[in-house]
Amino acid sequence: MDLDLVEISPNADPPVCRILDYQKYLYQLKRKQKEIKAKAVKVVVKEIRFGPNTDDHDYEFKLRHAEKFLQEGSKVKAYVFFKGRSILFKEQGEILLLRFANDLEDYARVDQLPVLEGKRMILMLAPKPKKQ
């Protein structure tokens, strides 16, 4: 009959086997995996870079971009990059990122508070779930 004995659930007690066409079984497994992968939510992270002395106009411009990214459903990674001696302005960078998070509180929730990693101070924001 061109059928095979296939072990379906080896962890069960006793193990479960079926008589079926093995090639067809493999094809169906592959198709299920592909379907699951297609339905998986892909997380997109958009980055916004600031300097420790970013001016108000630049800040507002980047704030509007972050708003747009969050409304699209992307996460936003905002960071202040310290070059050379600008590392002395750590507090200024932290204040800038906290202000950024505060201005976006209608659109996002804070995933990670500002943390200094090397020459970067990073803040992660995730979009708020949409109300239905």
N, CA, C and O of each residue as an XYZ file, in Angstrom:
528
protein
N       0.829     -1.211      0.000
C       0.000      0.000      0.000
C       0.867      1.267      0.000
O       0.329      2.374     -0.029
N       2.197      1.125      0.032
C       3.122      2.257      0.035
C       2.887      3.205      1.207
O       2.962      4.422      1.035
N       2.605      2.670      2.392
C       2.433      3.470      3.597
C       3.549      3.142      4.571
O       4.157      2.074      4.494
N       3.816      4.063      5.489
C       4.897      3.899      6.464
C       4.338      3.977      7.877
O       3.282      4.564      8.114
N       5.080      3.362      8.826
C       4.749      3.462     10.238
C       5.528      4.653     10.785
O       6.756      4.607     10.854
N       4.821      5.734     11.181
C       5.466      6.974     11.599
C       5.161      7.241     13.070
O       4.011      7.196     13.505
N       6.230      7.523     13.827
C       6.070      7.848     15.251
C       5.652      9.308     15.355
O       6.428     10.197     15.003
N       4.451      9.566     15.827
C       3.896     10.916     15.890
C       4.294     11.614     17.190
O       4.749     12.758     17.172
N       4.120     10.923     18.312
C       4.409     11.523     19.613
C       5.293     10.587     20.431
O       4.784      9.706     21.123
N       6.616     10.767     20.359
C       7.522      9.856     21.061
C       7.510     10.033     22.581
O       7.889      9.113     23.306
N       7.079     11.202     23.076
C       7.116     11.464     24.524
C       5.901     10.911     25.257
O       5.896     10.838     26.486
N       4.874     10.524     24.513
C       3.661      9.990     25.148
C       3.948      8.613     25.737
O       4.930      7.966     25.372
N       3.096      8.177     26.639
C       3.279      6.868     27.269
C       2.019      6.049     27.067
O       1.045      6.314     27.773
N       1.951      5.119     26.203
C       2.973      4.624     25.267
C       3.117      5.565     24.067
O       2.212      6.355     23.799
N       4.258      5.492     23.329
C       4.464      6.345     22.153
C       3.366      6.126     21.102
O       2.876      5.012     20.920
N       2.992      7.212     20.418
C       1.908      7.149     19.433
C       2.506      7.005     18.031
O       3.393      7.765     17.641
N       2.001      6.006     17.272
C       2.439      5.781     15.891
C       1.210      5.764     14.988
O       0.099      5.464     15.426
N       1.440      6.098     13.700
C       0.368      6.051     12.711
C       0.881      5.411     11.440
O       2.077      5.439     11.149
N      -0.018      4.847     10.704
C       0.321      4.312      9.393
C      -0.129      5.352      8.370
O      -1.324      5.594      8.203
N       0.861      5.979      7.672
C       0.542      7.003      6.693
C       1.686      7.154      5.701
O       2.733      6.522      5.841
N       1.473      8.002      4.694
C       2.511      8.270      3.703
C       3.494      9.269      4.315
O       3.119     10.401      4.620
N       4.743      8.854      4.495
C       5.734      9.666      5.205
C       6.066     10.956      4.453
O       6.210     12.003      5.084
N       6.192     10.910      3.132
C       6.515     12.109      2.350
C       5.404     13.158      2.468
O       5.670     14.354      2.587
N       4.172     12.688      2.434
C       3.037     13.603      2.580
C       3.032     14.220      3.974
O       2.724     15.402      4.127
N       3.371     13.429      4.989
C       3.450     13.895      6.372
C       4.516     14.996      6.504
O       4.268     16.030      7.124
N       5.695     14.771      5.921
C       6.769     15.774      5.972
C       6.344     17.064      5.269
O       6.628     18.161      5.752
N       5.669     16.931      4.139
C       5.193     18.094      3.395
C       4.216     18.913      4.239
O       4.311     20.140      4.285
N       3.278     18.237      4.907
C       2.292     18.936      5.733
C       2.958     19.624      6.926
O       2.576     20.736      7.289
N       3.956     18.969      7.541
C       4.693     19.593      8.651
C       5.389     20.873      8.177
O       5.330     21.909      8.840
N       6.044     20.781      7.024
C       6.757     21.941      6.490
C       5.789     23.084      6.199
O       6.096     24.245      6.471
N       4.626     22.760      5.650
C       3.612     23.763      5.337
C       3.089     24.429      6.609
O       2.883     25.642      6.629
N       2.871     23.640      7.681
C       2.408     24.206      8.964
C       3.447     25.164      9.528
O       3.105     26.243     10.011
N       4.734     24.763      9.465
C       5.804     25.623      9.987
C       5.857     26.944      9.210
O       6.036     28.011      9.797
N       5.701     26.859      7.904
C       5.735     28.055      7.069
C       4.572     28.986      7.406
O       4.738     30.205      7.448
N       3.402     28.410      7.645
C       2.219     29.182      7.996
C       2.395     29.877      9.338
O       2.034     31.045      9.485
N       2.943     29.175     10.308
C       3.195     29.750     11.639
C       4.183     30.897     11.522
O       4.010     31.940     12.153
N       5.228     30.703     10.707
C       6.244     31.737     10.535
C       5.650     32.979      9.878
O       6.012     34.100     10.234
N       4.747     32.789      8.928
C       4.126     33.919      8.240
C       3.225     34.723      9.164
O       3.109     35.941      9.024
N       2.579     34.035     10.120
C       1.677     34.719     11.046
C       2.410     35.399     12.196
O       1.829     36.227     12.898
N       3.687     35.055     12.395
C       4.456     35.629     13.498
C       4.604     37.141     13.303
O       4.768     37.615     12.179
N       4.545     37.881     14.392
C       4.671     39.330     14.342
C       6.147     39.697     14.265
O       6.954     39.272     15.092
N       6.478     40.483     13.269
C       7.866     40.917     13.092
C       8.040     42.261     13.784
O       7.325     43.214     13.477
N       8.977     42.341     14.707
C       9.212     43.568     15.461
C      10.251     44.404     14.717
O      11.365     43.947     14.459
N       9.872     45.625     14.380
C      10.763     46.546     13.693
C      11.221     47.590     14.702
O      10.406     48.181     15.410
N      12.538     47.813     14.763
C      13.085     48.809     15.684
C      13.672     49.951     14.857
O      14.582     49.740     14.056
N      13.150     51.151     15.053
C      13.648     52.353     14.371
C      14.526     53.111     15.361
O      14.201     53.206     16.544
N      15.632     53.646     14.873
C      16.563     54.372     15.747
C      16.496     55.869     15.482
O      16.354     56.322     14.346
N      16.604     56.614     16.572
C      16.672     58.077     16.488
C      17.873     58.519     17.307
O      18.003     58.179     18.483
N      18.743     59.279     16.670
C      20.007     59.665     17.307
C      19.981     61.146     17.687
O      19.577     62.008     16.907
N      20.419     61.400     18.893
C      20.555     62.765     19.388
C      22.001     63.019     19.767
O      22.769     62.087     20.006
N      22.357     64.286     19.819
C      23.609     64.700     20.431
C      23.256     65.249     21.802
O      22.092     65.566     22.048
N      24.227     65.372     22.705
C      23.890     65.875     24.048
C      23.390     67.319     24.033
O      22.691     67.737     24.956
N      23.741     68.088     22.991
C      23.315     69.490     22.913
C      22.352     69.713     21.744
O      22.458     70.716     21.038
N      21.421     68.790     21.538
C      20.465     68.905     20.438
C      19.550     70.114     20.657
O      19.021     70.320     21.750
N      19.374     70.911     19.592
C      18.572     72.127     19.657
C      17.080     71.799     19.633
O      16.700     70.687     19.267
N      16.230     72.752     20.019
C      14.784     72.531     20.115
C      14.150     72.151     18.778
O      13.313     71.249     18.726
N      14.542     72.830     17.695
C      13.940     72.530     16.400
C      14.264     71.094     15.970
O      13.386     70.369     15.502
N      15.523     70.692     16.130
C      15.914     69.322     15.777
C      15.173     68.312     16.648
O      14.749     67.255     16.179
N      15.028     68.657     17.916
C      14.323     67.780     18.851
C      12.878     67.588     18.404
O      12.393     66.457     18.374
N      12.181     68.669     18.056
C      10.787     68.590     17.616
C      10.662     67.784     16.323
O       9.721     67.007     16.158
N      11.603     67.970     15.421
C      11.615     67.252     14.149
C      11.724     65.740     14.397
O      10.992     64.951     13.798
N      12.628     65.355     15.269
C      12.831     63.936     15.582
C      11.659     63.381     16.392
O      11.326     62.202     16.282
N      11.051     64.216     17.186
C       9.885     63.809     17.970
C       8.723     63.443     17.036
O       8.025     62.455     17.263
N       8.522     64.245     15.989
C       7.455     63.944     15.014
C       7.731     62.631     14.282
O       6.814     61.851     14.025
N       8.999     62.392     13.950
C       9.360     61.131     13.298
C       9.079     59.944     14.219
O       8.553     58.921     13.780
N       9.429     60.085     15.488
C       9.198     59.013     16.457
C       7.702     58.747     16.605
O       7.284     57.593     16.699
N       6.901     59.801     16.627
C       5.440     59.652     16.700
C       4.943     58.810     15.528
O       4.148     57.887     15.704
N       5.421     59.139     14.339
C       5.009     58.419     13.130
C       5.418     56.943     13.216
O       4.633     56.059     12.875
N       6.643     56.681     13.670
C       7.123     55.298     13.794
C       6.255     54.508     14.774
O       5.911     53.354     14.519
N       5.907     55.139     15.892
C       5.108     54.449     16.910
C       3.690     54.181     16.416
O       3.107     53.145     16.735
N       3.137     55.102     15.645
C       1.799     54.886     15.105
C       1.786     53.768     14.069
O       0.768     53.102     13.885
N       2.922     53.559     13.388
C       3.047     52.442     12.443
C       3.151     51.110     13.174
O       2.925     50.054     12.582
N       3.499     51.158     14.476
C       3.627     49.931     15.262
C       5.064     49.502     15.481
O       5.301     48.408     15.993
N       6.028     50.325     15.110
C       7.439     49.997     15.297
C       7.901     50.416     16.684
O       7.345     51.338     17.281
N       8.921     49.735     17.194
C       9.555     50.181     18.439
C      10.539     51.288     18.079
O      11.018     51.361     16.947
N      10.834     52.141     19.042
C      11.774     53.236     18.808
C      12.918     53.135     19.808
O      12.712     53.016     21.016
N      14.116     53.186     19.271
C      15.327     53.181     20.101
C      15.948     54.571     19.952
O      16.549     54.889     18.926
N      15.793     55.384     20.982
C      16.356     56.733     20.951
C      17.647     56.712     21.732
O      17.712     56.148     22.825
N      18.681     57.327     21.173
C      19.938     57.344     21.914
C      20.673     58.661     21.722
O      20.555     59.337     20.700
N      21.439     58.989     22.756
C      22.299     60.167     22.719
C      23.711     59.647     22.539
O      24.186     58.835     23.333
N      24.383     60.115     21.493
C      25.742     59.663     21.202
C      26.724     60.718     21.691
O      26.653     61.882     21.294
N      27.631     60.301     22.549
C      28.615     61.226     23.110
C      29.931     61.060     22.361
O      30.515     59.976     22.352
N      30.401     62.153     21.725
C      31.680     62.124     21.010
C      32.720     62.872     21.838
O      32.442     63.940     22.383
N      33.893     62.313     21.923
C      35.013     62.993     22.577
C      34.692     63.398     23.996
O      34.305     62.569     24.819
N      34.855     64.686     24.280
C      34.662     65.175     25.645
C      33.207     65.446     25.987
O      32.906     65.834     27.116
N      32.304     65.252     25.045
C      30.894     65.507     25.322
C      30.331     64.516     26.340
O      29.200     64.675     26.799
N      31.118     63.486     26.697
C      30.693     62.509     27.710
C      30.492     63.209     29.060
O      29.861     62.662     29.964
N      31.036     64.426     29.183
C      30.862     65.199     30.422
C      29.411     65.623     30.609
O      29.006     65.955     31.723
N      28.609     65.616     29.518
C      27.217     66.068     29.577
C      26.252     64.893     29.721
O      25.180     64.895     29.115
N      26.625     63.889     30.521
C      25.760     62.709     30.709
C      24.382     63.101     31.238
O      23.360     62.597     30.770
N      24.365     64.006     32.216
C      23.093     64.417     32.825
C      22.203     65.097     31.787
O      20.989     64.895     31.771
N      22.816     65.902     30.925
C      22.073     66.616     29.891
C      21.449     65.609     28.917
O      20.311     65.784     28.480
N      22.193     64.566     28.584
C      21.677     63.529     27.688
C      20.527     62.768     28.322
O      19.540     62.458     27.655
N      20.650     62.465     29.612
C      19.581     61.742     30.311
C      18.316     62.593     30.389
O      17.210     62.088     30.196
N      18.483     63.876     30.671
C      17.333     64.792     30.732
C      16.642     64.849     29.373
O      15.414     64.856     29.298
N      17.434     64.890     28.294
C      16.881     64.929     26.937
C      16.054     63.678     26.641
O      14.958     63.773     26.089
N      16.578     62.503     27.006
C      15.857     61.255     26.742
C      14.590     61.138     27.591
O      13.564     60.659     27.108
N      14.655     61.570     28.845
C      13.468     61.527     29.703
C      12.387     62.484     29.193
O      11.196     62.177     29.251
N      12.816     63.644     28.696
C      11.868     64.600     28.106
C      11.224     63.985     26.863
O      10.026     64.143     26.630
N      12.031     63.286     26.072
C      11.557     62.607     24.858
C      10.484     61.570     25.216
O       9.433     61.506     24.580
N      10.769     60.759     26.249
C       9.812     59.735     26.693
C       8.538     60.392     27.218
O       7.436     59.908     26.962
N       8.687     61.474     27.939
C       7.537     62.186     28.496
C       6.663     62.776     27.390
O       5.437     62.735     27.483
N       7.284     63.322     26.347
C       6.517     63.912     25.246
C       5.789     62.850     24.426
O       4.785     63.148     23.779
N       6.283     61.624     24.447
C       5.666     60.546     23.659
C       4.789     59.627     24.501
O       4.413     58.550     24.037
N       4.452     60.026     25.731
C       3.706     59.123     26.612
C       2.312     58.781     26.088
O       1.746     57.763     26.485
N       1.740     59.617     25.195
C       0.432     59.306     24.613
C       0.527     58.177     23.593
O      -0.446     57.455     23.373
N       1.690     58.022     22.973
C       1.868     57.043     21.900
C       2.647     55.808     22.333
O       2.512     54.752     21.715
N       3.462     55.918     23.384
C       4.383     54.821     23.710
C       4.509     54.613     25.204
O       4.190     55.479     26.019
N       4.995     53.411     25.527
C       5.381     53.118     26.906
C       6.882     52.845     26.902
O       7.437     52.393     25.901
N       7.522     53.120     28.013
C       8.976     52.968     28.104
C       9.313     51.497     28.368
O       8.872     50.915     29.360
N      10.098     50.912     27.468
C      10.569     49.538     27.648
C      11.813     49.507     28.516
O      11.975     48.633     29.367
N      12.693     50.480     28.286
C      13.960     50.525     29.010
C      14.305     51.988     29.284
O      14.365     52.803     28.364
N      14.527     52.305     30.537
C      14.910     53.664     30.909
C      16.318     53.969     30.398
O      17.057     53.044     30.061
N      16.706     55.246     30.332
C      18.028     55.583     29.803
C      19.157     54.875     30.551
O      19.275     54.951     31.774
N      19.985     54.181     29.756
C      21.137     53.447     30.296
C      22.350     53.822     29.463
O      22.273     53.870     28.236
N      23.472     54.088     30.126
C      24.704     54.434     29.425
C      25.445     53.156     29.066
O      25.828     52.386     29.947
N      25.650     52.929     27.760
C      26.407     51.772     27.282
C      27.547     52.304     26.429
O      27.347     52.653     25.265
N      28.719     52.365     26.994
C      29.864     52.909     26.261
C      29.677     54.394     26.026
O      29.578     55.172     26.975
N      29.628     54.794     24.748
C      29.466     56.213     24.408
C      28.022     56.556     24.075
O      27.742     57.661     23.610
N      27.098     55.622     24.307
C      25.687     55.846     23.990
C      24.827     55.742     25.229
O      25.060     54.888     26.085
N      23.828     56.614     25.329
C      22.806     56.488     26.354
C      21.526     56.119     25.620
O      21.039     56.879     24.782
N      20.981     54.943     25.943
C      19.890     54.382     25.150
C      18.576     54.359     25.918
O      18.543     54.073     27.115
N      17.480     54.670     25.201
C      16.116     54.607     25.720
C      15.287     53.816     24.712
O      15.301     54.124     23.520
N      14.557     52.790     25.187
C      13.711     51.987     24.307
C      12.240     52.312     24.564
O      11.803     52.347     25.714
N      11.475     52.551     23.492
C      10.053     52.830     23.590
C       9.284     51.832     22.732
O       9.702     51.507     21.620
N       8.154     51.346     23.255
C       7.290     50.428     22.509
C       5.944     51.101     22.326
O       5.503     51.844     23.202
N       5.279     50.853     21.197
C       3.979     51.484     20.982
C       2.942     50.981     21.957
O       2.943     49.808     22.331
N       2.051     51.876     22.371
C       0.947     51.457     23.245
C      -0.024     50.641     22.427
O      -0.236     50.929     21.249
N      -0.629     49.612     23.038
C      -1.625     48.835     22.294
C      -2.812     49.714     21.908
O      -3.253     50.561     22.685
N      -3.322     49.497     20.692
C      -4.453     50.293     20.214
C      -5.729     49.840     20.874
O      -5.987     48.643     20.996
N      -6.550     50.822     21.312
C      -7.814     50.514     21.953
C      -8.845     50.184     20.877
O      -8.912     50.852     19.845
N      -9.645     49.150     21.126
C     -10.628     48.742     20.131
C     -12.021     49.098     20.550
O     -12.974     48.823     19.822
